[in-house]
Amino acid sequence: MWNNPFTYGNPISDPARFFGRTREVRQIFDRLRNKEFESSSIVGERRIGKTSLLNFITDPDVRAAQDLSPERYTFINVDFQMLGEAMGPDELWRRLLQSMRRDCTDQTIGEIVAVIESRERLDNFELDELFHDIDARGQHLVFLLDEFDRVTENANFGPEFYYGLRSLVTRHRIALVTSSRLDLVDLCHSEPVKSSPFFNIFAKFSLRLFSEKDALSLISRSLLETPVRFTESETEHVLNLAGRHPYFLKVACGKLFEAYQLGYDGTMRMDFLSREFRAQADPHFVGYWDNSNDDEKITLTAAALLEMTRPTQEFSLGELQRVFSRSEPGVEDLSERGLLIRRDGMVRLFSPALGPWIVRQISADLAEEQSYHEWLARNGSMERITGRRGPLRKTLPKIGARYRKLILTWASDPQTLPAMASLLNSVLTLVNEAKTL
């Protein structure tokens, strides 16, 4: 039996299995080759491929092909995912120095770093001297800092840390390549840190969904060394289900390949794919939802409801604004995160599995419906929209208790309230009727 070529649990470490991101790779290396030796910030939603991109850039053969030889360029790849809340600048620098000593091919530099490491306390003046010595030996240092938002969100790293780090980067042959879920400046724990000039040294590269060409390349090239070939309709279904999202694309392809391994026929393969994809995708939808602000959650909910009332998934931005007037900023942010797709003036959720998941989340169970009047008694100020003639009178009991406040926030705009209430009621009525069948 052939091994499944579509793996999705861990980041890609083999450059031969890295797909897409040609533009981002080229521009990051361009910035490292120029005279200023400039830094880059990789931004993208979880599971979009940030760590895989850093691994690809770090690979010695890839670097050599970009004319960044290990004799002159040392790449130090550090994952901050395990960064504890108690860690401060001193411990962070010690970890970076330890990685430098391990990865640098220049033995003399390793000895210099070891001396600095042995000191009881590190300060910026000692680090400045260290990097001055490294400059003198013609070395360039590239720190690839994965999950760098764990640093910017940590209160132990105050403005002085970022001023010091910026000074070291601009004075010496040091470049940073960071990865984070959002823009670094949006993930700062305080206004003084946010206003630091440190964040001005980066060019931002947002990782979005694959192009259709890259998605098809991933599928076809991954299958080359196996006897399996997906049919045209299966490939189309995979692309529709996964929405060209790298992680979900590999999940869908992996499950379809597994169906082939199990010897299923065409119909059974499609049923297996849809069922297994949902089981794998749902936990990640939770993370995307939890990392969204209220306006983004409302935009996602409105998109899910609109999709359920359309013969195709797509709807116009105007239709979305008719039910949620503040949706435009959310559409921009969610598109950048890869959760919405905009094309030719139309909008859709990145996967048809996301909409039903959202509707399941907001729908009330029987116990919540029965306790609705107790909830309403505690929230009497909602009479305008929940009273006898209120547009949400019939609908709000069908909303889960955790989501009623979100729906009421959505309903706070009197201009769009009638349209949103009608949309919400029609979809939840269909959902409840389906439950009784």
N, C-alpha and C positions, 0 to 999 in steps of 0.2 A: 504493500500500500504506500502511495506517495505521501510525503509530509505536506501538511498544509502550508503553502507559501505566504499566507496572509496572517501575520502576527500583529497583535495590537495591545499587548499587555505592557510592554516596556518600550522606551524610546529606541529608535533605530541606531545601531552602532556600526553596521557594515555600510560603507559608502555606496556599495553596489546596489543596495536596497533602498537608497534615498531617492525620492522622486520630487520633481517640481522645485519651486523656490529659486529658479535660475536667476531672476532679477535681483532678489535679495542677496544671494550669495555673491553675485558680481559686484554689487554696490558696496557691500561690507568689505570685500577684499580690495576694492578700489580705494577705499578710505584708509586701509592699512598700508597700501603701497605708496600713497602720496607723501609729499615732504612733511606735511603737518602730522601724519600718523594719527588719524582721527578715530574717535570712539563712535559706537553705534548702540542703539537701544532696540531690541526686538520685542515687539508687543503683540500679544495675541491671547485668545481665550484658552482655557485649559484644554489639553489634548489636541491642539491645533498643530503641534509639531515644533515648538520652540526648542526643547531639549535635543531633539533629533537634528535640528539645524546646527546647534552649537557643537554636537558630536561630529557632524560632517565637516564643519570648519576646522575642528581640531585635528582631524585625521592627517597624519604626516604626509601621505601620498597626495592628498588634496592640496595641502599647503605647498608642497614642492611644485606641483603643477601651476600654482599661482605665484611662483618665484619668491616664496617666503621660506627660505631654507632654515632648518633647525640650527645651523651654525650661527645665524644672525637673529633669528626670531624664536623666542620661547613662548609657547602657548600654555597658559595655566588655566585649566578647566575646574571650576569650583562650584559645587551645588550647595546653595544655601537653604535647601528644603528642610534640613535638620537643624537649622539655626534656632537655638533656644532663646526664650525671652530674656534670660539672664546674661546672654552674651553681649559684650561691649566691644569697642574698637580695638582694645589691646588683644583680646582673644582672636578677633577676626584677622588682624594682621599676622598673628602667629600662625594661623592656619594658612594664610596666603604665602607666608615665607616658607613654611614647611613644603607646600606644593611647589614653590619656586625651586627649592633645593633638590627636590625629587626629579623635576622635569627639565632642569637646565642642563645642557650638554657641556657647558664650560665648568670644569672642575674648580677653577679658582673662584668663580662666582659662588659656587656651592659652599666653598669654605668661608667666604665673606658673609654669606647669609647665615651660616651656622653660628658665627661669632655674634651677630646681631640677635639671633634667636635666644642665645644663652643669657642675655641681659635681663635683669629683673623687671625693667620697665621700658616700654617702647614709646618714643615720641616722634613727632614729625621731623625734628632736626636730624635724628639718627637715621630715619628712613630716607631723608633727603640725601645724606651722605652715602648711604647704601646705593641708591639709584644713580648718584653721580659716578660712583665707581663702576657700576654696570654700564652706564653710558660710555665711559672711557674705554671699555672693552668692546665697543661696537655692537652691543646687544640691544634688541628691542623686545619689550615684554608686552604680551597680550593677555589680559585677564578676562576670561570668559566666565561671567558671574550669573549662574542660573538661579531663577527665583529671587532676583535682587530686591523685589518688593518686601521680602522678609526683613531686609535691612531698613528700607525707608519707613516701614511701619513700626519699627522697634524704637521705643522712646529712649533707649540707651545711646542712640546715635544722634547727637544733637547737631546744631549748625556748624560747630567747630570741626566736627569730623568731616563734613562735606567740603568746607573751605580748605581743610588740609589736603583732602584727597584730590580736589580740583587743582590745587597748587602743584602737587606731585605729578599729576598727569600732564599738566601744561608745561612744566619745567623739564621733564625728562622724556625719554623714549618709552612712554607707557601709553597703551590704548586699552580701553574697556569695551567689552561687548556684553551687554546685560540682557537678561530676559525678564519679562514681567507680564502679568495679566492685563494691566492697564498702563497708561503713561505713568512713568515714575513720579512725575510732579503731582499726579492725582492720587498717589498712594502714600503721601507723606503724613507723618503722625502729627505735625504741627505747622502753623503758618510760617514761623521763622525758618524751618527746614525747607518748606515749599518755595520760599523766596530766595533760596540760595542760588548763586550763579552756577553751581555745580551742574545743574540740569541743562545748562545751555551748551555743554560740550558735545551733546549727542545729536546724531541724526536718527530719527525714528523710522523703523521699518515695521509696518503692521502686517502680520501674517493673517491672510484671509482664506477663504475656500479655494481649493484647486480650480484651475481652469478645466474645461471639459477635456482639452487635449492632455493635460497632465493626469487627470483621473483615468482616462482611457489607457494612457501609457502605463500607469501603475498596474492596471488589471492585466493588460496583454503581456507585459514583460514579466510579471510575477508568475504567469501561467506557462511561460516558455518551456521550463524544464519539467513540466508535468504533462500527462496525457489528457488533461481536462481542458476543454474550451467552452466558455460560456456562450450560450446562444445570444443572438442580437436582442431578443426580447428580455432575456435574463439580465443582460448588461444594462439595458434601458431601465429595468425595474430596480437594479442595484443603485444606479445613479439617481433615480427619483427618490428612493428610500433614504440614501445617505446624504444627498444634497451636495456631493463633491467635497464634503468635509473629510480630511485625511483619515482621522481616527474612525469615524463611522463608516467610511468607505471600506476600510480594511475589515471592520467588523462584518459588514454585509457580505463582502467577498469571501471572508473566512467561513461564514455560516453557509453560503451557497456551495463552496468547495466541500465542506463537510457533508452536505446533502448528497453531493456526487459520490463521496466516499462511502456513504451508507447505501448507495444503490437505488436511491429514490428516483421515480419518474418525474416528468416535468411539473405536473400539478403538485405532487408531494414536495418537490424541491421549493416551489414558491411558498407553499404553506409553512414549511419548516423555516425558510428564510424570514418570513414576516414575523412568525412567533418568536424565534430566537433573537432576532434583531431587537425587538421591543424589550425583551428581558435584559439584554446587554445595555440598551440605550437609556432606559428609565433612570438608573442611578445617576447618570451624567446629566440628565435633564434637571434633576434635583439641584445639582451644583450650579448649573446655569441660572436657574430660577432664584436660588438663594443669593447669588452674586449680582442680581439685578435690583435697581432701585424701584420705587413704586411706579413711576411713570413708564419705566421699561416693562415692568410686569403687566401694567394695564395695556400697553401697546401689544405685548405678546398675547394677552388674553383676547383683545379685540381682533388680532390677526387670526387666532385660532377659531374664534366664532365666525368671522367672515369666511374663512376657508370651508367651514362646514355648511355654509349656505350657498356655495358656488359650485357649478359643475366642474370647474377646474380650480386648482389651489389659488390661482392668482387673483388679486384685486388691486384696484388703483389706490394711489396715495389719497386721492380725494374721497374715496369711499371710507378709507380708514379715518380721515380727519372728520368726516361727517358723524362718526360715532365717538371719536376722541380727538378733540381739537388740539390738544397738546402733544400729538403723536410724532410730529416731525423730528424734534431732537432725538426722541427715542429710536426712531427709524434709522437715523444716522449712526447712533451708537451701536445699535443692535446689528446693523449691516457691517460695521467695522469689526464687531465681535464674531461675525459669521453666522449669526442666528437668524438673520433675515437676508433674503436675496432680492435685490432691485434690478429689474431689467426692462428696458423699453417702457418706462413709466409705470410698470406694474410691480407689485410687491408680493412676496410669499415667505412663509416660514421655510427654513433651510431643509426640513425633513417633514414629510406628511405624518410621521409618528409623533412629532412634538405637539401638534394641535390637539389630538385626542388626549394626550397625557395632561395637558393644561386643563382641559374640560373636566377630566376625571378628578383633578386636584381640587378644583373650585366647587364641584358638585357636592351637595350635602348628602349624608347618609340619613337613614330613617330617624335615628336618635337625635340628630341635629335638627331635622325638620320639626320633630315633636317638641324640642326645647326652644324653638324660635321665639315664641311669645315671651318666655322668661328673659331671653336676650333683649327683645324689643322693650320690655318694661325697664330694663337697666339703661336703655339708650333712647329715652323718650324724646330727645331733641331731634330725632330723625323723622318726625311726624310728616314733614313736607313731602318726603318721597316714599314713606312707608305707610302713610295713613290710608283711609278708605279710598281716596281718589289718587293716591300717590302712584306714580308710574312703576315703582318697584314693589308694589304691595303684593302681587302674586309671585314675583320672582325671587325676592330676597330669602324667603324660607328655603328655596332650593339651593342656596349658596352655603357652602361649608362654613362653620363658625369662624375658622381661622382667616377666611378670605372676605368676610362681610365688610370689614373696615376698608379693605382695598377697593371693593366694589362701590362703597359709599364715597370714597375719595374720587373715583372715576365719575360718579354721579353728581359731583359738586358743581359741574359746569351746566347751568340751566339750558344753554343753547343746544348741547348734544344729548341731554338727558333723555328726551323722548326716543331718539333713534337708538341709543345704547340700550335702553330698557326693553325696547321691542326686539332688538337683536338677541339680547341675553335671554329673554323669555322664550323666544322661538326655539333657540338651540337647546336650552335646558328642558323644555317640554319634550322635544324629540328624544333627548337622552333618557328622561324618566319613562317615556313610553317604551323605549327599547329595553329598559330594565325589567319591565313587566311582561315582556314577551317570553 
